[in-house]
Amino acid sequence: MNKSVQKMFLFWPLVLLTAFLMALQIMHWQVLASLIPSNELPVIPTPIIKDFARYIAAQLFLWAFVVFAIWGTTRLTARLFKLDHNQTFYLGMITWFLSVLVIFLTNQYYFPRSIFAELMSALINPTFNKILLLSCVTLLSLELLLALLSAFLFLNKKFRFVMAVIFISGLSYFLFSSEFKNTVSDTKPNIIIIGFDSLRPDQLNHYGNRQNLAPHIDQFLKDSTHFTQAISPLARTYAAWTSILTGKYPKNNGARDNLLNPKELHLGDTLPQQLQKAGYETVYITDEKRFSNIDEQFGFDKILGPKIGFNDFFLGILYDFPLSNLIINTRLGAWLFPYNHANRAAHITYQPNTFNTLIKNFLREKHNKPLFLNIHFCITHWPYATASTSDEGFPPESVEKSFQFYQQSIQVVDKQFETLLNELKKNGLLKNSLVILLSDHGESFARAEDNLTSNPYVADPKKIPGPFQLYNQEQKKKSESLLERNVSTLAGHGSDVLSPSQSRVLLSFKSFGAFKNIPRNLPFTVSLVDLKPTILDFLNLSLGKNDGISLKPYIFNNTIPLSKPRPIFNETGFMPNSSIMLHASLPALVRIGVDEYELNSTNGRVQFKESKLSHLIANKQRAVIYKDWMLAFYPGKQKPIPVLVNLKTKEWTDVLTSPLAKQSPLPELLNNIKTFYGDELSL
């Protein structure tokens, strides 16, 4: 056997073994394919095919690198010890087996909710995993050192010199490169919005919660101007952020829920667009885009975070492979796997520090303009998990268990917030700035305190069942039929206007620089639509047309009286997401998805079917808050069903001729909601 054939004899068995291993891993895709009936498979747009091909190519690249590394290491080690052909072959097989074992053991250790980690756990418990992993890594490290020694001894002097230069250059880069770059100061203040997905204010110590889940957020709130009764116009991320950026309610900006076709939106004169004209660099950074497709069309110069698209929906199932899992949180992973890197939706591989690093790298760049910076943290969104979240009791089988994971996620996001503040300070971005802390919506766990109708009911004098009570019974039956289980529409967010824990949000302002905010709690009702006019007013720019009002006088003027009462509107999304909260069967959710969503052939994104929009909008719940009262309307068979709530006493009624209704400003409430929703609400 000649030398060239002898060298490659080991290579091809390694390729065949690796190909067989990849084929075994791909078998888990059949689980996903079985959920969708073949006659309901959508036509796959070209962008999705390209992304999928890129993913496969990335997998092949990584495994090809592993094969070449094993082959090269084995050949060099064999040369050092002058092994014969058969000995070299067996050493190669042992090295391949140890390498694969290390990959799977490391995946099990760092990503315990990976499907392959669960398979490994049936054979190897966590304690034995550490011992076995350490042993295998030690053996492979020893062989690698021997291979490097062999390379140094047998390669020519010129090659040795090149290798030494590369090594020294790389070491010098990491040891002596500048950590920070100068940030150019500007007379215009930086505007920094920091959002926390699904964060309920009542979980903070500032609101009286004694668990101290978020000490760094609470510390920030002590020196801020804080609005304790802030409301999200629609408790879904995309709709809420669209209202923040447009200063308009969903009815007026077109964002009636997540995942709408962009042509449904009315995005003229957004806040980022106006700040661009004022000389700002506009940036939006988030670690989840699955349901919130905020992009450049809003007026952002730069969007950072995972890539938006159809493939994002299959990260947890389709894109779960041990080798790529180990790469995802690296810079190489950001290039090879743009849908996975720093993506909280892919929670089995998501590490908070990866997203922190993405933010740090941006903040350390040189900025020649003042910043309009929006950073949205999503760890507090369902399923409230990261790669390092305790595996005990996961996935949660009840909303009560989900609540425990939710509180743990608040502790994680608080540490992310601490890291962000430190980076902003280090880079000089807080010297002249207005920082706004907010949550896009809250979260309900179907507890008594999450439901206004858990409070005293004030019936009409006849004491017969009111229309809302009958409606509730009907909805319960529909939920059981739709989701194959008894779920409450009060779980989750954006599913019930009578759940204040869904719509009540965090909203705080703190200024750094010449203008000083007045630290205090303001107890009157405001909305996220007030953000845009507030920021424009702070910068002395034209406010334009908005549904909100400027809150600047209340932030910087300690003597100004509270504003006169105004109506605040709130509506639900298209369908309850409590199915996720209580783990409806995956096939049922897939069927709902196939029925309600479609693929955009132009950009490859998932969006609501246009044919469903009119029906879904007609079945929304709507509410208006005015003074200390809320009037809500639920879709009924013939006409909308009313619920009137006294927000101070928590009493409610579904009979608008009851004594409680007569005590309320019912004419104003009815007029406000009729005028605003118009033909959508036929009263």
N, C-alpha and C positions, 0 to 999 in steps of 0.2 A: 504493500500500500504506500503510494507516494505521500510526501509531506503535506501537500495541500489538501488531499482527500482526508488524511489523518486528522488535520486540524479541524475540518468541517464535520467530521463524523459525529462529534459530540453536539454540534450546533443544531442539527436537524431533529434529533430526539428531544432536545429542549424545546424547540418550536412546536413539535407535535404535542408534547405534554401540556404546554401552555395553552395551545389552541383548545385542547380537550377541557382544560380547567375553565377557560372562558365560556365554552359551550354550556358547561354545567351551571355557571353563574347566570347565564342568560335565561335559563329555564324558569326563573321566577317571574319573567315577563308574561308567561302564560296565565298567571293568576289575574293580572290586569286585563288581558285580552278577553278572558272568559266573562268579564263583567258586562261587556258591551255587546249586545246582539249584532251579528254581522250585517243585518239589513239596516242598522242605524249608524253604521260607521260613517263619519263625515268625509267629504273630499278633503284630502290633506293639501293645504296651500304650499307653494314652493318654498317660502321662508322656513317653514317647519321642517321640510325634508332636508334643507341645507343645514339647519341647526342639528338635526338628528345625525346626519352624515358626519358633521364636525365632531359630535360627541363620540361616535364610533371610532373615528380616526384618532381622537385623543386617547381612547382606551388602547387602541393598537399601538400607538406611540409609546405609552407608558410600559406596556408589557414587552414591547420590542426592546426598550431600554433595559428592562429587568433581564431578559434573555441574554442580551449582549454583555451585561455586567456579570452575570453568572458564568457565561462562557469565557469571558476574558479573565476573570478572577481565577477560574479553575485552571485555565491554560498557564497562567503565570505561576500559580502555586505549584502545579505539576512540573514546570520547568525548573523551579528552585530545588525541588526534591528529586528531580530526574525520574519521574514516574513513567511507567510504560503505558501503552495505549489503553489496556483494560483498567488499570488503576486510575488513569485520568478520567475514564468514562464513569466509573463508580463514584469518584470524588465529585464529578459534575452532577450526578443524580442526587447525591447527598446534599450538595449545596443548593440545588433547586428546591428540594423538599424543605430544607431549613428556611430558605428565603420565603417560600409560600406560607410556611407555618408562621413566620414572623409577621408577614403581612396580615394574615387572618387574626392572629393573636393581638396585634396592635389595634386592629379595627375593633375587636371585641372589647379591648381595654378602654379606648377613647370614645367609641361610639356604640354603647351597649344596646341601643334601640335599632341598630342596623339589622336587617333580616338575616345577614350572615353571622352577626354576633349572637343572635338568638339561637341559631343552629349550633354554633360552637358552644354556647352555654349548656346545651344538653349533654355535652361530653366533658367540658372543662369548666370548673367553677372559678370564680374570680381570684381566689387565693392561689390555686394551682396555675392559673393563667400568668400571674406575676412571676412565679418561679420558673415556669417553662419558657416564658418570653425572655427573661433575663439570661437563661442558659443558652438559648438559641442565638440571641444577639451577641453574647460573648464569643461563641464559636465562630459566627460569621465575621465578627470584628477581627478576631485573630487571623482568620484566613485572608481577610482584606489587607491586613498589615503585612502578611507574608507576601501577598501578591504585589503590593507596592514596593517591598524590598526587592522582589524579583525583578520588577520593572526597572528599578534604579540600578541594579547590578548588571543587567543584561542589555539595556538600551544604550545607544551611543551617547557620547558626551554632549553633542549639540542638542539632542532631545531632552537630556537631563537639565541642561541650562534653561531651555524653554519652560519646562515644568516648574523649575525653581522660581523663575521670574513670575509666572502666573500665580503661584502660591503666595509669594511675597506681596505681589500687587493686590491680590484679593484680601490678604490679611491687613494690609495698610489701609485699604478702603474702609473696612469695618472698624478699625481702631482709630483712625485719624480724620475720617470725613466729618464735615461740619454737621451737627445734629439739627440745627435750626437755620432757616433762611430769614433774612430781614423782611419784615412786613412794612410796606410804605404807609405812613400815616396820612390821614386826609382830614380836612375840616368837617366833612360830613360823617355823622356817626354810623357805625355798623348797626344793622338791624338783624338780630339773631332770634329766630323762633325755634324753640326746642319742644318737640311734641312727644308725648308718651301714649302709645296706642292703648286704648281700653282702660286707662287709669282712672279708677274711682277716687274722687277726692276724699270720701269718708274712710279710706284706708290709710290716710296720712295722719301723723301726730298733730299737725296743724289744725285738723278738724276734730281732734279729741280721741283719735285711735291710740290706745296705749301700747300697742305692739312695737312701735318704733321701727316700722318696716323700711322707711326711706329717710334716714337722718340727714342726708345731704340735700335732698329736695326740701325737707322741712326747714333746714337752715337757710336756704335761699328764700323761702316764703316769709321768714321773719322780717326781712328787710324789703319786701316787695309790696306793691299795691295789689291787693288780692280781691278778686270779685268772687264772692262765696256762692252766688246763685247764677253761675254762667251755664248756658244751655247750648247744646249742639243742635243745629237745625234739622239734622238727620243723622242718627247715630250709626253711621257707616263711614269708614275711613275716607274713601274717595269723595263721597258727597260732602263730608265735613270739610276736607281740605279744599275742595273746589269753592265752597262757601267762604272759607278763610281768604282765598286768593282772589275771589271776585267781589267780595262784599255783598253777595246776593244770596237769597234763599234758593234751595234746589229747584223750586218751581220756576224761578226766573233765570237761573243759569243752565238749566237742563240736566243737571246731574242728579237724577231722581233715585239713583242707587249706584252700586259699584258696577264696573264692566259694561258701560254703555258704549255704543258706537260713537266715536268722537264727533261725528256730524250732528249728533243730538245736542251738543253743548253750545253755549253762547259765551265765548271767552274773550270778547273784545274788551280792551281796557282793563286787563287784570293788574293786580298789584305788581308782579314781577315786570310786566311790560312797562308800567309807569316808572318803576325804579330804574329800569334799563335806560330810559330816556333821561333820567336824572343823573346818570353817570355811575350807576351801581353795577357791580358784578353779581349776577343772580344765580344762586346755587340751591339745589334740592338734593338732600342725601337721605336715604332710607335703607333699611335692611329687609324690607319685604315689599314686593310689587305685585303679588299674585292677584289681589283684588283692587289695588289702587294704582291705576296707570297714569300717575302724574308724570308728565314728560315736557319736552321743549315747547310744545304748543301753548303752554301756559305763560311762556316768556322767560324761561330759564336758560341761561348761558350754558350751564353744566348740570347734568343729572348723574349722580353717583349711586352705586348700589348694584344689586343683581339685575340682570337683563330681563326686560319684560317680554312675555310671550307664552304661547301654548305649552312649551316644554316646562315652564315653571310649575305647572299643575301636576307634573309627574315626577318631581324631584325625589320625593320620599319613597317611591315604589320603583320607578323605571331606572333612575340614575343612582341606585345604591349598589356600589361595587367596592370591595375592600381596598383595592389599590388606589382607585381614584378618590375614595374617602380620605385617604392619608395625604393626598395632594391638595385637596380643595381649599384648605385654609392657608395656603402659601401663595406667593406672587405668581408662581407657575400655574397654580390652580385658578387664579383669577383670569389668566389668559386662556387656559384650556377649557375651563368649566364656568363660563360667565353667568349661567343660570343658577349655579350652586354657591359660588363664592360669596361670603358675607350675606347669605340669604337665610333669614330667620324662619322662613316657611319650610326650608329643608332642615328641620330642627334636629334630625339625627346626627348631622355633621356641623351644625351651627355653633360656633364659639364666639361669645361676645367680644373677645379681644380682637378677632379678625375684623369685625366692624369698627371697633375702636381704632385699629391701625389704619383702616381705610380713611377714617376721618382725620387722624393725625397727619397722614401723608398729604392730605389736601391743605390742612391748616398751616403746614410748614412750607408750603409753596410761597413764592413771592407774589403778593397781590398789589397791583398798581391802582386799584379802585377800592372804594368802600364796599363792604360786603352786605348783600341781602342774603343771609344764610339760613336755610331751613333744614333742620335735622330731625328726623322722625324715628324714634326707637320703637320696635315692635315686639319685644320679648314678652310684654304684658298682654299680648293678644293670644287667644287660644292657639295651640294647646299648652301655652305657658312653659315651654320646655326648651332646653338647649342640649348639646351633646353631653354636658356634664351634670345635667339634672339627675337627681337620685332616681334609679330605676324602680325603686320599691313603690308599688301601687300604680305604675304607669303602664298603659294609658288608664286614666281615671274612669271608673265605671259609674260614677254619679256626679251630680253637680256639686255635692258637698266635698267630694274628693278633688274635683276640679278647683274648687275655691282654695284648697290648701296649696295646690300647685300655683294658682294665681298669686297668692301672697308671697310665695317663694320667688316668683318672677319679678315682683315689685322690688325685692331686695337686690336682685341682679341688675335691674335697670337703674337703680339708685347708684350702684357702683359705676355703671357706664356713665351716668351723669357726672359723677365726681371726676372721672377721667377726662371727660369733655371740658369741664370747667377749668381743670388744671392746664389743659392744652391751650384753651383760649387765652388764659393768663400768660402762659409762657411765650406765646406768639404775639402778645401785645394787642389782641383783638378786643379786650374788655376795657381798654383805656378810654375809649369814646364810643359808647354803644348803648343800645336799648335791647335788653334781653327779655323775651316773652316765653314763659312756661305755660304749656297748655296740654290738654288731652283732647283727642278728636271726638271721643265718646266715652261712655263708661262701660260697665259690664254687669249683667244681672245673673244671679244664680238661683232664681225662682224662690227666694226666701220671702218671708212675710214683709220684711222691710223694703224689699225690691218692688212691691206692688201697692199702689195707692188704694186699690179696692180691697186690700186686707184690713183697712181701717173701718171705723163705724159707718154703716149704711143707713142713710136717712130715706125711708120709703115715702110713698104718697099715703095719704090718710087711709086708703082702702087696703094697704099692705098686700097687694097682689104682686107677683113676680114682675119686675120691670123688664124692658126690652134688652138691656145689657146682660142681665142674668140668663135670659133665654139664649142670647147670642153666644155667651160663654160656653154653654152646654153644647151647642152646635159645633163650635170651633174645636172643642175637645175631641169630638167624634171625627171631624175632618183630619185633625192632626194624627190620630191613631191610624186612620186609613192611609194617609199620605206617607207617613214615615214609619209605619209598621211598629209603632210603639207609643206609649202614652207620654207625650211631651208637652211642656208648657210653653206658650209663646212668650212667656216672661223671661225665659232663659236666653242668654246671649246678648245681642245688641241690635238696635234698629228694627226690633220686632214688635214693640208695644209702647205706645205713647204714654201709657199709665204706669210705666216703670221708670221712676226718676233716676234710679241707679244706672240706667242706660243713657239717658240724655244729659244728666248733670255732669259738667266737666270742670277740669282745673283751668284757671285763667289768672295769671299773675304777671306783673310788669316790674322790672327793676332796671334803673338807668345807671350808667357809669359815665362820669364826665361832668360837664358843666351843669347840665340839668339834673336835678335830684328829685326822684319820685317821693311821694309821701307814704311811708310804710303804714298800712292800715288795711283792715278788712271792710269791704263794702258789700252790704247785704241785699242790694237791689238786683233785679233780674236783668242780665245782659245776654247777648248771643255772640257766637263765633263770627257772625257776619259783621260785627263791630270792629274786627281786627284791621281790615283794610283802611277804613276812614280814620281810625286812630293813628296808624303808622303814617299815613299821608299828612295828617294834621300835625303830627310831631315833627315832620320834616318840612312843614310849611309849603306843602305842595297842594295842588288843586284836588279836592276830594272827588269831584265828578259825581256820577249817579250811583248811589248805593242803597241797599235796604237797611244797612246798619247806621249807627251814629258814631261819632268820635268820642272816645272815652278819655281823651287827653286832659280835659279839665279836672276830672276826678283823680287822675294819676299825679298831677303836678300842682294842683291848687287845693289847699287844705280847707278853705273856707266856703267853697262853692256848694250850694245846696244840691240835694239829690234831684235827678231829673224827674219831670212829671211822668206818670205811668204811661207806658206804650205797649202795644201788643207784641208778643214774641211768639213766633210760629214754630211748630215742630211736626214732623211726619215720619212715618216708618219707611223701611225699604220694601222690596217687592215680595219677599218671602221670609218666614221666620228662620233664623239660623240656629234655633235651639236644637235642631237635628244633630248638629255638630257637637253641641254642648253635652248631649245625652247619648251620643254614639249610636245613632240610627245605623242600620246595616249598610255596609259599603255599597252593595248592589243597588239598594234603594236610592242612595245619594247619587250614584252614577246615572241611574235612570232619570232622576230629576234634572241632572246636569245636561243630559242629552236632549231632554225635552225643552229646557229653558234657554240653552246657550248654543252659539254657533261660532265658527271660526271666520275671522275676517281674512278674506283671500288676499288682501293687499299687504297687511302687516303681520299676519300670522298670529294675531291675538285672539283671546277668547272674549266674546261679547254676548250680551243679551240678544235674543232673536227679536228683530224689529216687529215681527207679527204679534209678539206677546206684549208689547209695551202698553198699548191702550188698555188691555184687560188688567195688567198689573197695576197701572196707575189708578184705575178705577177702584181697585181693592186695597188701596192704601188706607191707613189710619191717619187722621189729622187732628191737630190740637192747637189751641191758642191759649197763651198765658197773659192775663191782664190783671193788674193789681195783685190781689192775693188769691186769684181764682184761675182754674183751668177748665176749659170746655173742650172735650174731645169728641170726635165722631168716628164710629166704626162702620165698616161697610155692612149694609143690611140687604135683605132680599128686595124690599120695596123702596126703602129710604134709609139714610144713615141713622145709626143708633147713637144717641147722645150719652155722655157721662160728664157730670159736673162735679168738680172737686174744690173744696175750700182748702187751699194749701197751708193755711195756718192751723186750722182745727183738724185737718185730715178727714173731715166728713165728706161723704159723696152721695150722689143720687143719680139715677138714670131716668127720673121723672121730672121734666122741666116745669111742672105745675106744683111741685112739692113745696113745703115751707122753706126748705133750704134754698131752693132755686129763687124763691121770692126775696131772699136776703142778699142775693148776688147781683152784680151788674150784668145780668143776663142780656139785656138789649145790646149793650156795647160789645159783649163777647160774640153774640150772634152776628152783629153787623161786621165786626172785624174779620171773622173767619169766612163769612159769605163774600165779602169784598175781595179778600186776598185770593181765595181758591176759586171763586167764580163758578163756571160751569162744571168744574171737577166735583163740586160738592152740591148736589141737588137737594136742597132742604125744602 
